[in-house]
Amino acid sequence: MAVREEVYGFFIPSVTLMGIGSHKEIPNKIKALGSKKPLLVTDKGITAVGITKQIVDLMKANGMDCVVYDETIPNPTDKNVHDGVDVYKKNKCDSLITLGGGSSHDCGKGVGLVIANGGKIHDFEGVDKSTKPMPPYIAVNTTAGTASEMTRFCIITDTSRKVKMAIVDWRVTPTIAIDDPLLMMGMPPALTAATGMDALTHAVEAYVSTIATPMTDACAEKAIKLIFKFLRRAVANGQDIEAREGMCYAQYLAGMAFNNASLGHVHAMAHQLGGFYDLPHGECNAILLPHVEQFNLIACVERFSEMATWMGENIEGMSPRAAAEMALVGIRQLSADVGIPAGLIELGKRYGKDVKAEDIPTMTSNAQKDACGLTNPRRPKDSDVTAIYQAAL
């Protein structure tokens, strides 16, 4: 390991509760934080399947009030955030609970930033732009992918620019994270697949990041091993509690990795597809992942060959370059097995969106400005990013 004259942080919630039934500790933890009236930020899907009511009833049974804002949409917007802020203020809330996947957590983080610091959510785009601490905050996860329940990342769509704003701020790290596999049992196969591939992208990008450390490497390695062990099972049978719990740990470990080593151009490019077409983040990542890593491969051949072994690929007798290619084989096979669309045009059709080649120059320009690309192991030119988008169509 080369010695580098830099200082690295390691960001993680103060407390994380994991395991079957851990969500039942929410009221106790709210009380421990000195709060009495949290705003619960979630989405209509979580409400429709009864999870929102389950948490509200749990709070009431413990003598606590809870205000619900469930208007969060996939790829949450600046409007979502500011509407949530209005609900928080109107009801005189004193803390936050976010319930769901990445969209609910990101929206809630945005609400907390604006409540604590004033201004608009746009003011916090970039790195560590806040100056005041968030309200007490518990993030309760219902998917196994984004790891937003434990990260310092907050991604909000600027509706006027059609761009996803990357907000990276240590203050948005939740005070308490809760990962209960019981809350994930109802995830349909497609969502299980998309969120699982999102977790894989986090782990892979963190492992080849230019600021990876032994601590993030350890998290990424274990995450990749767990994903290849459990994701297919979780997609095949959503009631497989062992697979659900395995993916809980996998996505959290991947979050620990990228929360501290950051990401790369897969995310930089996927953000543009989300902002431009409102396409689901996990599937965009999954489609772009092998294409971007094919470009990155020559920058860290040894690391890709290591990942191939964690994916269960046999690299015995291969040259380092051929062994590294096997990691891409593993990624593509897993993606196909869990039903990820083969390309972006097919993905767009699935969601009624028209992904067009003529939009690529604008997305390329925006991707090159995305903060996630700063730690990519190889610096792409505009023509490289354009070629990757075209290959992924």
Secondary structure, DSSP 8 states (H G I E B T S, - for coil): ----S--------SEEEESTTGGGGHHHHHHHTT-S-EEEEEEHHHHHTTHHHHHHHHHHHTT---EEEEEE-SS-BHHHHHHHHHHHHHTT--EEEEEESHHHHHHHHHHHHHHHH-S-GGGG-EES---S----EEEEE-SSS--TTT-SEEEEEETTTTEEEEEE-GGGS-SEEEE-GGGGTT--HHHHHHHHHHHHHHHHHHHT-TT--HHHHHHHHHHHHHHHHHHHHHHH-TT-HHHHHHHHHHHHHHHHHHHHH---HHHHHHHHHHHHH---HHHHHHHHHHHHHHHHGGG-HHHHHHHHHHTT---TT--HHHHHHHHHHHHHHHHHHTT--SSHHHHHHHTT----GGGHHHHHHHHTT-GGGGG-SS---HHHHHHHHHHH-
